[in-house]
């Protein structure tokens, strides 16, 4: 398996996530002390996906994050290059009504205070070569996945391609805590305590060592904003969550 400081070969990273797919959501809850649920809701509020809008949720894994968009009436494509994650999501969410296919869902009508849930699709795809037409989506989101892409800048440009003019980008990613002593303790947790917990609870603890390293190697808020701007997005800004342990960057396609 490739480590965080080596090339992030798509096959290696996909295999890593395949191996942890079955318990991925549970371990996210445990290792984040439940904070992941708050971060997910914050992303949904910031994205503000409305009735009949089309959302692409990249690095969606099992699709848990995608449900926050369909709950507000938007149609969402959960896209990931880990087939194991997608299979786990389809199996778990099948009773709620999902569908497959490679095209973004059609708009649904509807109005009023009680919004009907949008439709959820699972699609296998690489962030560097998205299987969607230009301008196909009103919003593109990626949560905790951009740092696992071999070329984040190229992925951001590809996200821009599939977003309509005036559409929006929302990137939720681990970042740098704004209080230096707290950030030092947090990084100690990532590199020492988190892998120790994973060794006791996860079937593939090496995957969590990789994840910890990838978080500590990731650029801080302002540097990531510059990377987003360099990919052609405009009106880039960010909001810190959990003292900056996580940051949500937003941008527009002009």
Secondary structure, DSSP 8 states (H G I E B T S, - for coil): ---TTS---HHHHHHHHHHHGGGHHHHHHHHTTTHHHHHHHHHHHHHT--TT-EEEEET-TTSTTTHHHHTTT-EEEEEES-HHHHHHHHHHHGGG-EE--SS--------SSS-----EEEEE-BTTB-SS-TT-EEEEEEES-GGGSS-HHHHHHHHHHTEEEEEEEEEEEE---SSHHHHHHHHHIIIIIHHHHHHHH-S-HHHHHHHHHHHHTS--HHHHHHHHHHTT-EEEEEEEEGGGTEEEEEEE--
